[in-house]
């Protein structure tokens, strides 16, 4: 789960966990007051894949061990 924690630190977001099941954790990323709001997330602790958003506005990111987004072509 360290990559997710680092990702939040780099983005200045607070991690609000809602649940855990097997290799998945989910909840909300609470953004700074300037950015506003909370973003739902799901994180796979095995593959370090982070899914942000819900409905039509979903983004999937692959993180490295330091929580940095890995480009898709690497």
Backbone torsions as a table, in degrees:
resi	resn	phi	psi	omega
1	UNK	NA	-9.3	-179.9
2	UNK	-55.3	-42.7	179.2
3	UNK	-57.9	-36.7	178.6
4	UNK	-67.0	-41.8	178.8
5	UNK	-63.5	-44.8	177.6
6	UNK	-62.3	-43.0	178.8
7	UNK	-55.0	-44.6	179.6
8	UNK	-64.9	-40.7	179.0
9	UNK	-61.5	-45.3	-178.7
10	UNK	-64.7	-31.3	-177.7
11	UNK	-91.6	-7.4	-178.2
12	UNK	70.1	29.6	-178.8
13	UNK	-105.9	151.1	173.8
14	UNK	-95.7	139.5	-179.6
15	UNK	-93.3	121.8	178.4
16	UNK	-118.9	97.2	-178.0
17	UNK	-73.8	139.0	178.6
18	UNK	-114.0	-31.5	-178.3
19	UNK	-166.3	169.6	179.6
20	UNK	-149.1	139.5	179.6
21	UNK	-151.7	110.3	-179.7
22	UNK	62.5	-112.7	-177.7
23	UNK	-106.0	18.9	-179.7
24	UNK	-120.7	140.4	167.9
25	UNK	-125.8	150.4	179.7
26	UNK	-147.8	164.8	-179.1
27	UNK	161.4	-135.7	-174.3
28	UNK	-133.2	144.5	166.8
29	UNK	-102.2	115.4	179.5
30	UNK	-89.8	115.4	-177.2
31	UNK	-82.9	167.3	178.5
32	UNK	-62.2	162.3	-177.2
33	UNK	-62.3	-31.3	179.4
34	UNK	-67.0	-39.8	179.4
35	UNK	-79.6	-31.8	175.7
36	UNK	72.7	149.5	170.8
37	UNK	79.5	-177.3	178.7
38	UNK	-129.4	145.5	179.2
39	UNK	-115.8	126.1	175.3
40	UNK	-68.3	145.6	179.0
41	UNK	-141.1	161.4	171.2
42	UNK	-140.3	134.0	-176.6
43	UNK	-130.4	128.9	177.3
44	UNK	-91.6	116.2	-176.0
45	UNK	-75.2	-13.0	176.2
46	UNK	-86.7	-47.6	-174.7
47	UNK	-96.2	-11.2	-177.3
48	UNK	62.4	31.9	175.9
49	UNK	-90.2	128.7	-178.5
50	UNK	-110.2	126.2	176.2
51	UNK	-111.8	122.9	-179.3
52	UNK	-114.7	142.6	175.6
53	UNK	94.6	-177.1	-179.4
54	UNK	-151.4	159.2	177.6
55	UNK	67.0	-129.3	-178.2
56	UNK	-78.9	-14.9	-174.4
57	UNK	-107.5	64.7	-178.6
58	UNK	-109.9	133.6	175.1
59	UNK	-122.8	140.0	176.2
60	UNK	-118.0	132.5	-178.3
61	UNK	-128.9	142.3	172.6
62	UNK	-99.1	125.1	180.0
63	UNK	-102.6	153.3	170.9
64	UNK	-95.0	-174.4	-174.8
65	UNK	-65.4	-16.6	178.6
66	UNK	-102.2	9.4	177.0
67	UNK	80.3	15.3	178.1
68	UNK	-91.4	137.8	179.4
69	UNK	-68.4	127.2	179.9
70	UNK	-89.3	128.0	177.1
71	UNK	-59.2	147.3	-175.9
72	UNK	-62.3	-28.5	-176.9
73	UNK	-87.9	7.9	179.1
74	UNK	-92.7	NA	NA
